[in-house]
């Protein structure tokens, strides 16, 4: 994994496009939130993409973050610092699974290599933003930090109608649909027959 050489040509162009999506201002907000949410024990990364990647790469900070959002029912029981790549990737995967169970939709979840190999740190930002928005929206007391850091997600607005109300609605014809009341086929000739032209002398 780490013995991959520099990218050239089209691969390089694609990587540059992905890198441009990364938002340094958003990075600051996310770092502040993670520290507010987990406490100062998680430390603070060096500014920039490399600093963020090194901070989150072993999965420990991410696991602490998701555990703090679940309250007392922590989904990840053991969080261990490890220098072994597969252990670090395993912890990132545990975070991603817990984030999905929390309510982050699949399309907002980054792939393990996006973070571990620094393939797409903008996708990592997207996942953290979705997670923060969900936490603010749930408003269950587990979110810490400034609620203005994230947008609230739209909530479902269910309406329950009685059977009587539903049957009343069937008799109403929407004006944009027009109406066929009063229409009939009286006086129409069958299809395919010639039109009758009557000359009045």
Secondary structure, DSSP 8 states (H G I E B T S, - for coil): -TT-----HHHHHHHHHHHHT--HHHHHHHHHHHHHHH-GGG----SSHHHHHHHHTTSHHHHHHHHHHHTTS-S-------S-HHHHHHHHHHHHHHHHHHT--GGG---HHHHHT-S-HHHHHHHHHHHHHHHHHH-SS---S-GGGS------------HHHHHHHHT---GGG---TT---TT---TT---------
